[in-house]
Each structure stands twice: as structure tokens, then as C-alpha cells.
């Protein structure tokens, strides 16, 4: 089996609210914009799928909710700290909860924005050349 991920699918409580966050707030363009699912091409061979919770549960099973954030982070890597600051500001303007960018002990610079369902997105610059392939 190839070592790769093709889709990341997240159940969303309110598809319209999630659409407003990703499309209007962050400026992303949908690959597919259906009644209960919204998909974005986020890499050469990678799609982020936001699926209405009821449809997700019908196929996959019950969604577990509780205190805190989901036990996953998604990351968006950029080339400069200024770009990180701009994305975090854009998310804040769209109504997102944010954790302000800061220099990290591991040498990078990152902040967090949380989508309407509480999914944390790390907006980051990674140090060194090892992860340069992540930045267009």
C-alpha cells in the first residue's frame, strides 16, 4: 500500500457555518459544494472533506463530543511569520477562536485557529530545510 493520505474528513455540526468560515473567512475555494458535504483540494493529492454530522454518523457511527478540542490538529505551513500573522488575523475576523502566534521552543513560529467545530489548525513556519516541501 502507498504511504499517503487522500482524504481527511471531519464531521461538522453546521455545514453552512463551516462553509462561511472556510470560504468567506479564509478565502478557500471549494472543489465540491454539495448539500451535506463540502470539499477542498488542499494538496496535490489531498482533499479536506467537511461532512454534515448526520451524514457522517449514518455511515461511520456516532460522533463523540465533550470538553476540550478534538484529539487532532491540522496544520497549514507558510514561508514567513508575516504570513502566519495574516492568516490568524483573517481567521479572527471570520469569528474564529485563536491562540496568538508565538515563537516555539522547537524553533518555529505558530498560532492556532479553531474552526466552528473546535478543530485546531496550527498556522506555522517550521525551522530549517527539512519541511520546505510543505510550502508552495
Buried (B, 14 or more C-beta within 10 A) or exposed (E): EEEEEEEBBBBBBEBEBBBBBBBEBBEBEBEEEEEBBBBBBBEEEEBBBBBBBEBBEEEEEEBEEEEEEBEEEBBBBBEEBEBBBEBBBBBBEBEBBBBEBEEBEEEBBBBBBBBBBEBBBBBBBBEEEEBEEBEE
